[in-house]
Amino acid sequence: MTPVELSRTVLHAVRCAVDAGDLAVDPHRLSDLPRRVSVAPPGPGGHGDYATNVALQLARPAGQPPLRVAEVLRPHLAHAPGIRDVQITGPGFLNIRLDRGTGSGLVQRVLAEGLRYGYSDLLAGRVFALRVPYDVRAEVLADSLSRIVASQGGRVEVQHEESATSSPPSRPLSVADGTLVLRPLPAPEDPTPLGPDAARWALLHPAPHDRPRISADHLVQRESNPLFRVRYAHARTRAVHRNAADLGFAPPSTAAGAGASDTDTSGPAQTTLLRLLADHPRLLSSVVPADATRPDPGTPSRLTRHLVTLADAVIPFLPTVLPRGAEKPSAAHRARLALADAVGSVLAGGLSLLGIDAPDHL
C-alpha cells in the first residue's frame, strides 16, 4: 500500500465512522471534514510505518477531544485491507503498521506502471498560475514544477516578469492576486557549461531560497557527487538486469497470480527500499499540500533528496541480486531482481520529472 492509497484508506475510515454514527459531526460542520489526509513516517515516540493527525483535524467538527476521535477511528481503520495494526500515541496520533505481505504487491505495481509510478489524477482539472522572472534558475524550477503537477493530473500556466533582480533575496516566494510569484535566488554564474543534466541538478537540488552552487563538482564521477550516485545506481540496476538475463532468469511475472514465494521481499535492506518506493507517490502528490491552493516550489528539491536516499539504499543491495559462484538462480534471486528493477524505474521516472536523463550505461 502506497502512502497515497493509505491516505485514501484513512479518509474512507473517517467517512465510515461518520456514516455509522460512531463519529457525530454537526450537519452544519460537514464541510470541515478533511478532503485529503496526510500520512508520514511517525515522529519521535511513534510506532509502525506511518502516522496521521486526522483525529486532531476532526476534533473541532466532531466536538470531541482528539484522543476520543482517535479511539473511534481506530477500529474502522484497523480492519481495512492492507493494515496490520493501529496504535494511538500522544494527543491522538494514529500510528499505522502495514501488512508486510503487501510489499510484493508494491514491487509488482511499480514494475507494471514503470516510469509513471506515482502518477495520479489527484489534481485533475486544476490549473495553477505561476509567475517567474526571465532567469535560468526560475525557468528550470518552473519547468520541473510543471512536470510534477502534470504527473498528478494538473496544469501550471507560467507567466513571466521582467527580472530576478527586482526581487529582494529574502522573499523568493510570494503571492499576488492569487498567483504564486516564484523568484528563487539566482545562480551566481551561468550553469550552461555544466551541460543540461548537471546544470538542472545544480539549480534544482537546493531549496528555492538557497543559493545554488555552480561548479565542476557536479560533473565528477565519484561518490561526493549526488547526481552521479543517482545515475550510477540506475545504471547498476539496468546492468544487473542484463546480467540476470545472461544467466537465464528474470523477475517474477507482473501478471496476476504470481506466487507469493516468487515475490518475497523480506529483509532489512528490502524493507528500507520498500519504504522509499512506497513514499514516492506521496512525495509527488504533496506538490500541492492538502487544503492548499498553490503548488509547493520546494517539491523538486525534495524529489532530488528522495532520489539520492533511494540510490544510496540500493547500491549496497545490488550485489545480493545475482547468484554467486555455482549457486543456481532461485525465487529469492528473482524477488531481489524485481525489487532492483522497481528501484531503477523510480530513479529513472524521478529524474525525468526533473528533466534529467537516466542513461542505462555510465
C-alpha positions as CSV (number, residue, x, y, z in Angstrom):
1,M,0.0,0.0,0.0
2,T,1.4,3.4,-1.0
3,P,1.1,6.5,1.1
4,V,-1.5,7.9,-1.3
5,E,-3.5,4.7,-1.1
6,L,-3.2,4.8,2.7
7,S,-4.4,8.4,2.8
8,R,-7.5,7.3,0.9
9,T,-8.0,4.4,3.3
10,V,-7.8,6.7,6.3
11,L,-10.3,9.1,4.6
12,H,-12.6,6.2,3.9
13,A,-12.4,5.1,7.6
14,V,-13.4,8.7,8.6
15,R,-16.4,8.6,6.3
16,C,-17.5,5.1,7.5
17,A,-17.3,6.3,11.1
18,V,-19.4,9.4,10.3
19,D,-22.0,7.3,8.3
20,A,-22.2,4.7,11.0
21,G,-22.9,7.4,13.6
22,D,-19.8,6.4,15.6
23,L,-18.4,9.9,15.0
24,A,-21.1,12.5,15.4
25,V,-20.5,15.6,13.3
26,D,-22.7,18.7,13.4
27,P,-24.5,18.8,10.0
28,H,-23.5,22.4,9.7
29,R,-19.8,21.5,10.0
30,L,-19.7,18.7,7.5
31,S,-17.7,21.0,5.2
32,D,-15.0,21.0,7.8
33,L,-14.3,17.3,7.3
34,P,-10.9,16.9,5.5
35,R,-10.9,16.2,1.8
36,R,-7.4,14.9,2.0
37,V,-5.4,13.2,4.8
38,S,-1.7,13.5,5.3
39,V,0.3,10.4,6.3
40,A,4.0,10.4,7.1
41,P,6.6,8.3,8.9
42,P,5.9,8.5,12.6
43,G,7.9,11.1,14.6
44,P,9.7,10.5,18.0
45,G,7.6,8.3,20.2
46,G,5.6,6.9,17.3
47,H,5.2,3.3,16.1
48,G,4.7,1.4,12.9
49,D,5.2,2.6,9.3
50,Y,3.1,5.7,9.1
51,A,1.2,8.2,11.3
52,T,-1.6,10.6,10.7
53,N,-3.0,13.5,12.7
54,V,-6.5,13.2,11.2
55,A,-8.0,12.8,14.7
56,L,-6.7,16.3,15.6
57,Q,-8.2,17.7,12.4
58,L,-11.6,16.2,13.3
59,A,-11.7,17.2,16.9
60,R,-13.3,20.6,16.3
61,P,-16.1,19.5,13.8
62,A,-16.8,16.4,16.0
63,G,-16.8,18.5,19.2
64,Q,-14.7,15.9,21.0
65,P,-11.1,15.6,22.2
66,P,-8.6,14.3,19.6
67,L,-7.9,11.3,21.7
68,R,-11.6,10.3,21.8
69,V,-11.8,10.8,18.0
70,A,-8.8,8.6,17.5
71,E,-10.3,5.9,19.6
72,V,-13.5,6.0,17.5
73,L,-11.5,5.8,14.2
74,R,-9.1,3.1,15.3
75,P,-11.4,0.0,14.7
76,H,-12.6,1.4,11.4
77,L,-9.0,1.7,10.2
78,A,-7.6,-1.4,11.8
79,H,-10.0,-3.7,9.8
80,A,-9.1,-2.1,6.4
81,P,-7.3,-4.3,3.9
82,G,-3.5,-4.0,4.0
83,I,-3.4,-2.7,7.5
84,R,-1.9,-4.9,10.2
85,D,-2.2,-2.8,13.3
86,V,-3.2,0.7,14.5
87,Q,-2.0,2.3,17.8
88,I,-2.7,5.7,19.3
89,T,0.0,7.9,20.7
90,G,0.3,11.3,22.1
91,P,-2.8,13.6,22.0
92,G,-4.4,11.4,19.3
93,F,-2.0,10.4,16.6
94,L,-2.9,7.2,14.7
95,N,0.1,5.1,14.1
96,I,-0.3,2.5,11.4
97,R,1.6,-0.7,10.7
98,L,1.1,-2.1,7.2
99,D,0.7,-5.7,6.3
100,R,4.2,-6.7,5.1
101,G,2.6,-9.1,2.7
102,T,1.7,-6.1,0.6
103,G,5.4,-5.4,-0.2
104,S,5.4,-7.9,-3.1
105,G,2.3,-6.2,-4.4
106,L,4.1,-2.8,-4.3
107,V,7.0,-4.1,-6.4
108,Q,4.7,-5.6,-8.9
109,R,2.8,-2.3,-9.2
110,V,6.0,-0.4,-9.8
111,L,7.0,-2.8,-12.5
112,A,3.6,-2.6,-14.1
113,E,3.4,1.2,-14.1
114,G,7.0,1.8,-15.0
115,L,8.1,5.4,-15.3
116,R,4.5,6.5,-14.4
117,Y,4.5,5.0,-11.0
118,G,3.3,7.7,-8.6
119,Y,1.2,9.4,-11.2
120,S,-2.4,10.1,-10.3
121,D,-5.5,12.2,-11.2
122,L,-5.4,13.9,-7.8
123,L,-5.2,17.4,-9.4
124,A,-7.3,16.6,-12.5
125,G,-8.9,19.8,-13.9
126,R,-6.9,22.1,-11.7
127,V,-4.9,24.9,-13.2
128,F,-2.3,26.9,-11.3
129,A,-0.8,30.3,-12.2
130,L,2.9,30.7,-11.7
131,R,4.8,33.9,-12.3
132,V,8.6,33.8,-12.7
133,P,11.3,36.2,-13.9
134,Y,13.4,35.7,-17.0
135,D,16.1,33.8,-15.1
136,V,17.6,30.4,-15.9
137,R,17.0,29.0,-12.4
138,A,13.4,30.3,-12.2
139,E,12.7,28.8,-15.7
140,V,14.2,25.4,-14.7
141,L,12.3,25.3,-11.4
142,A,9.0,26.3,-13.1
143,D,9.5,23.5,-15.7
144,S,10.1,20.8,-13.2
145,L,7.3,22.0,-11.0
146,S,5.0,21.9,-14.1
147,R,6.1,18.3,-14.8
148,I,5.3,17.1,-11.3
149,V,1.9,18.9,-11.2
150,A,1.1,17.3,-14.6
151,S,2.0,13.9,-13.1
152,Q,-0.9,14.4,-10.7
153,G,-3.3,15.5,-13.5
154,G,-3.0,19.2,-13.0
155,R,-1.5,22.0,-15.2
156,V,0.7,25.0,-14.5
157,E,0.4,28.2,-16.5
158,V,3.7,30.0,-16.4
159,Q,3.8,33.8,-16.8
160,H,6.9,35.9,-16.9
161,E,8.0,39.2,-15.4
162,E,11.0,41.3,-16.2
163,S,13.9,40.4,-14.0
164,A,15.0,38.4,-11.0
165,T,16.9,41.4,-9.7
166,S,13.6,43.1,-8.9
167,S,13.1,40.6,-6.1
168,P,14.7,41.0,-2.7
169,P,16.7,37.8,-1.8
170,S,14.7,37.5,1.4
171,R,11.4,36.8,-0.4
172,P,11.9,34.1,-3.1
173,L,8.2,33.3,-2.8
174,S,5.1,35.5,-2.6
175,V,1.5,35.6,-3.7
176,A,-0.1,38.3,-5.8
177,D,-3.7,38.3,-7.0
178,G,-3.9,34.5,-6.4
179,T,-0.8,33.9,-8.4
180,L,2.3,32.2,-7.0
181,V,5.3,34.5,-7.7
182,L,8.5,32.5,-7.7
183,R,11.8,34.3,-7.6
184,P,14.4,31.8,-6.4
185,L,17.9,33.0,-5.6
186,P,19.6,33.3,-8.9
187,A,22.7,31.2,-9.8
188,P,25.9,33.0,-9.1
189,E,27.1,32.3,-12.6
190,D,25.9,30.8,-15.9
191,P,25.4,27.0,-15.4
192,T,25.3,26.2,-19.1
193,P,28.9,25.0,-19.3
194,L,27.9,22.1,-16.9
195,G,25.7,20.6,-19.7
196,P,21.9,20.3,-19.5
197,D,21.6,17.5,-16.9
198,A,24.2,18.7,-14.4
199,A,23.0,22.3,-14.8
200,R,19.4,21.3,-14.0
201,W,20.5,19.3,-11.0
202,A,22.7,22.1,-9.7
203,L,19.7,24.5,-9.9
204,L,17.0,22.2,-8.5
205,H,18.9,20.4,-5.7
206,P,19.0,23.4,-3.3
207,A,15.7,24.8,-2.0
208,P,14.5,27.9,-3.8
209,H,15.7,30.2,-1.0
210,D,19.2,28.7,-1.0
211,R,21.9,29.8,-3.4
212,P,22.8,27.1,-6.0
213,R,26.5,26.1,-6.3
214,I,27.8,26.1,-9.9
215,S,31.0,24.1,-10.1
216,A,32.6,21.2,-11.9
217,D,31.9,19.1,-8.8
218,H,28.5,18.3,-10.5
219,L,30.4,16.6,-13.3
220,V,32.8,14.3,-11.4
221,Q,32.0,10.6,-11.3
222,R,32.6,9.9,-7.7
223,E,30.6,9.4,-4.5
224,S,30.8,13.0,-3.5
225,N,28.5,13.9,-6.4
226,P,24.8,13.2,-5.6
227,L,23.7,13.3,-9.2
228,F,26.4,10.8,-10.1
229,R,25.2,8.5,-7.3
230,V,21.6,8.6,-8.6
231,R,22.5,8.0,-12.2
232,Y,25.1,5.3,-11.2
233,A,22.5,3.5,-9.1
234,H,20.1,3.5,-12.0
235,A,22.7,2.2,-14.4
236,R,23.7,-0.5,-12.0
237,T,20.1,-1.7,-11.8
238,R,20.0,-2.0,-15.6
239,A,23.4,-3.8,-15.6
240,V,22.1,-6.3,-13.0
241,H,19.0,-6.9,-15.1
242,R,21.2,-7.6,-18.2
243,N,23.5,-9.9,-16.3
244,A,20.5,-11.8,-14.9
245,A,19.2,-12.3,-18.5
246,D,22.6,-13.7,-19.5
247,L,22.2,-16.2,-16.6
248,G,18.8,-17.1,-17.8
249,F,16.5,-15.7,-15.2
250,A,14.1,-12.8,-14.9
251,P,11.9,-11.1,-12.3
252,P,8.6,-12.8,-11.4
253,S,5.8,-12.1,-13.9
254,T,3.7,-9.0,-13.2
255,A,0.7,-10.9,-14.3
256,A,-2.0,-11.6,-11.7
257,G,-1.5,-14.8,-9.9
258,A,2.3,-14.6,-9.4
259,G,3.1,-16.7,-6.3
260,A,3.8,-15.0,-3.1
261,S,7.0,-17.0,-2.7
262,D,8.2,-15.6,-6.0
263,T,7.8,-12.0,-4.8
264,D,9.1,-12.3,-1.2
265,T,10.7,-9.0,-0.2
266,S,11.7,-9.7,3.4
267,G,14.9,-8.5,5.0
268,P,16.2,-5.2,6.4
269,A,17.6,-3.9,3.1
270,Q,14.4,-4.8,1.2
271,T,12.3,-3.2,3.9
272,T,14.1,0.1,3.6
273,L,13.8,0.1,-0.2
274,L,10.1,-0.8,0.0
275,R,9.5,2.1,2.4
276,L,11.2,4.5,0.0
277,L,9.3,3.1,-3.0
278,A,6.1,3.5,-1.2
279,D,6.9,7.1,-0.3
280,H,7.4,8.1,-3.9
281,P,3.7,8.7,-4.7
282,R,3.2,10.7,-1.5
283,L,6.1,13.0,-2.4
284,L,4.7,13.6,-5.9
285,S,1.1,14.2,-4.6
286,S,2.4,16.6,-2.0
287,V,3.3,19.1,-4.8
288,V,0.1,20.8,-3.8
289,P,-0.3,20.2,0.0
290,A,-3.7,19.2,1.4
291,D,-6.0,22.1,1.7
292,A,-3.6,24.4,-0.2
293,T,-4.3,26.3,-3.4
294,R,-0.8,26.6,-4.9
295,P,2.0,24.2,-5.8
296,D,4.9,24.0,-3.5
297,P,8.1,25.1,-5.3
298,G,10.2,23.0,-2.8
299,T,8.9,19.8,-4.3
300,P,11.7,19.4,-6.9
301,S,14.3,19.9,-4.2
302,R,12.7,17.2,-2.1
303,L,12.5,14.9,-5.1
304,T,16.3,15.2,-5.6
305,R,16.9,14.3,-2.0
306,H,14.5,11.4,-2.2
307,L,16.3,10.0,-5.3
308,V,19.7,10.3,-3.5
309,T,18.4,8.4,-0.5
310,L,16.9,5.7,-2.7
311,A,20.2,5.4,-4.7
312,D,22.3,5.2,-1.5
313,A,20.0,2.4,-0.2
314,V,20.0,0.3,-3.4
315,I,23.7,0.4,-4.2
316,P,24.8,-1.9,-1.3
317,F,21.8,-4.1,-2.0
318,L,22.6,-4.9,-5.7
319,P,25.5,-7.3,-5.0
320,T,22.9,-9.7,-3.4
321,V,20.7,-9.9,-6.5
322,L,22.8,-12.3,-8.7
323,P,23.8,-15.9,-7.8
324,R,27.4,-16.3,-6.7
325,G,29.8,-19.0,-7.9
326,A,28.0,-22.3,-8.6
327,E,24.8,-21.0,-6.9
328,K,21.6,-21.5,-9.0
329,P,19.1,-18.7,-9.5
330,S,16.3,-19.1,-7.0
331,A,13.0,-17.5,-6.2
332,A,14.9,-15.2,-3.8
333,H,17.1,-14.0,-6.6
334,R,14.1,-13.3,-8.8
335,A,12.5,-11.4,-6.0
336,R,15.6,-9.3,-5.4
337,L,15.9,-8.7,-9.2
338,A,12.3,-7.5,-9.2
339,L,13.0,-5.1,-6.4
340,A,16.1,-3.8,-8.1
341,D,14.2,-3.2,-11.3
342,A,11.5,-1.4,-9.4
343,V,14.0,0.9,-7.8
344,G,15.7,1.6,-11.2
345,S,12.3,2.5,-12.6
346,V,11.6,5.0,-9.8
347,L,15.0,6.5,-10.2
348,A,14.5,7.0,-13.9
349,G,11.0,8.3,-13.5
350,G,12.1,10.8,-10.8
351,L,14.9,12.1,-13.0
352,S,12.6,12.5,-15.9
353,L,10.3,14.8,-13.8
354,L,13.4,16.9,-13.1
355,G,14.1,17.0,-16.9
356,I,17.3,14.9,-16.4
357,D,18.3,11.9,-18.5
358,A,18.8,8.5,-16.9
359,P,21.3,6.5,-19.1
360,D,21.5,2.8,-18.9
361,H,25.3,2.8,-19.1
362,L,27.7,5.0,-17.3
